[in-house]
Amino acid sequence: MMASLVARAINFFVYLVTGVRARWLGCGPAATQRVYFANHASHGDFVLVWSVLPAILRLRTRPVAGADYWNRSALRRFIGAQVFHAVLIDRDPQSRTADPVAMMEAALAGGDSLIIFPEGTRNTGDAPLLPLKSGLFHLASRRPDVEYVPVWIENIGRVLPKGMLLPVPLLCSVSFGTPITLAAGETRDQFLTRARTAMLSMRPHSASEATPT
């Protein structure tokens, strides 16, 4: 009950601060098992993607997030585990004992969808998108039956910039593109290039495009 109330409160707060709207450009919201892969500019990214999904889809869509951040306090642990049901990954290759791709594959095997950030870290520079890590390719290789949906989050980096404790009210959008799957014989570099291109193709190029409809 408490987790449900907190989830509703977070959802309301996100809409209040960002006015976020979903732009379903290449697909619609559906109960199909999916991996939503998005650009990464702030700790609020997955909350934005999660919030714009219909309530019934949010129940079975789990963000993949850094364990170091979400295990930092009792409140974060509660929200990460009980509200978002996050798949928490140890981002330090030297200390982790579980394979991140295997953890994501296990979540998919349980019937859940995922929200992931294939850049691997927050992009705080001028480039619109960092090179994608190979985990997306390996996951697509192991689970080719799942739809991989490119997602572009607009403006969240300015709503919650690095080092800021409180968000700045600003309209945001989350754009969902056409699902892709790994093609037969497609190499890692070919797939990641195609995935990156699909993400960048949804970037708004003007103020009018940045306003969700």
Steps between C-alpha positions, in 0.01 A plus 500: 500500500776745595692426178187561294437835670861607449481399132191717451666790680812474283291481185303811601817691591665415167202630304477809722864599450562393140158487334644196327318358200557180306553520125426156353665549161589149387281283721217523749477397865441126503532204735778363279820414684750772421837649583472880490851640440540873557751783516633578846548853637386484865393275786140587411510341156345163574233661719391708201477197269324296768252779574371538143424131461138398563449381859452138398835502318684669788420198717713274278769745385819510705778758470860385497694731731824537693503315833746751647244781465184316601656318795642819650222548758201314645258727313670445166513125561127498572414702191735305274392157618135542602375781275694456177607134543827609346764260373797637693835462329842533660668739257852423625647210297756441775249439779192352337428133531205473259496549125279803419378349172407177681305703757307678225441173320360349822258792536381445144466128568265593785271675254597860575595780262805717565614861479872524430757766414753356256740796528594347835537831681335841511587722207595840644696624197407678179465189283134404459573133560799303624612178326279207600642222714494141379251381764206592277637280223567206733149524644349511151710196407369300796140618474423567131129440568467825695425836336775761546343846496722808453403787731603866501457708817493874435587772756542285813867602522387859548224407746739314729856603408795332665563632851153650545288383794168642379353475149434801278146495350527447125298313240644161406413239242570130464497375139460131417629382162453197282605175672810329367633147534837345428519399135648169390875534460504855636822584684526682830618823339230488233225447755624769737535747214143426390373534858683830546367636172147403602538693827645811338231505231243594765678811627285811464667742260299809588304649787174399334612140467612493861145568617315167530166462332 
